[in-house]
Amino acid sequence: MDWLKPIGTRKDKTPEERLYIAKIQTMMEDSFGLFAGIGGSMTLQQERNMMQTAKDWFETKECEWFCDMAGTTYDHVLKLFQNLQYNYNTGKITKQQVKFGISRLELKL
């Protein structure tokens, strides 16, 4: 009965695609300094280095591969990331809103 679904309905992501999306989400979070999986304390320089490494990751072939495996395109993910950066850097959204948006990334892919 797939023909009954409205046009534009997204298919459910497979567990594998969700895993790759989680990697993209983690890199987005890290690029904004939202280090969810890191305990302890870091120096300001370590934090900046991790954020820059995460930002740079979005310009790599590895990112392209993860996007492909997540069932989306690299260009789409890059555009979402750049829009998020722009809106945060211009003060249109808060860090809390960034975190919320990243947590719902699967809905945009």
N, C-alpha and C positions, 0 to 999 in steps of 0.2 A: 504494500500500500504506500510505497514511497512517493508515488505520483500524486498523493493527496497532500503532501507537505507543501506549504507555501513556498514560492520562489524566494531564494535568499536565506532559507533556513540553514544554519550551520550544522554540519555533521558533528556528532560527538567525537572528541579526540580520543585516540587510543591511549592506553597506558604509556606506551613508548613515546608518543608525541607529547604527552603531559610531562614526561621526564625531561625532554629536550626544552620544553617551554620553561620548566623550573630552572634550568641552567641559564636561560636568557633572562629570566626574572632576577636571579641571583646577581648576574652581572649588572643589570640595571640598578638594583638596590645598592650594590657596592659602589657604583659610579656616583651615587648621591650620598655616600657615607652612611648608608643604612645597613651596617654589617650585622646581619641577623645571626649568623652562625659562629661568630667570633667572641670568645670569652676573654676575660682579662683586660688589661689596659694596653693601649698602643700610644706611641708618641705621636705628636701632630705630624711629623714627617712620615712616619709609617702609614698613617691614615691617608695622607695626601698621595703617597706612592700607590697604595691600594686603589684609591679612587681613580687615579690616572691610568693605572693598568687596566681597570675595568672599562674606562672610557675608550681606551685604545683598542680593546678587544672588539669593539663594534666595527672596526675598520679592517678586520682580519678574515682570512679564508675560513678559519675555524668558526667564526660567527656565521658565515654563509652556510657552512655545513650544518650547524645546529638549526638554523632557520629552515633549511630544506628538510631535515629530519623531523622538525616540529610541524611540518605540513603547511608552511607559509613561505613567503618570499623574503629574501634578504632586504630588498628595497623597502618593503612594508615595515619590517621591524626597525630598520634604520630611521625611517620617517617618524615612526611612533616615538623612538628614543630621542630624536632631535627635537620633536615638538614638545616632549616632556621637559627636556633641558631648557628650551627657549622659554616656556611658560614658567618654569621655576626661576630661572635666572632673571626674568623681567618682573618677578614678584606677583605674577598672576595666580600662582598656586603656592601653597605652603608645602613643607617637607612631609607633613602628615597626608596631604592630598596626593603627593607623589607616591608615597607608600601605598595608599589605597588604590591608586591607578595601576601601579605595578602588580598588586595582588590580583587584579582583575584582568591582567593581560590576556589570558586565554580567551576571553570574550571578544577581544579585538583581532584575534588571529584566525 
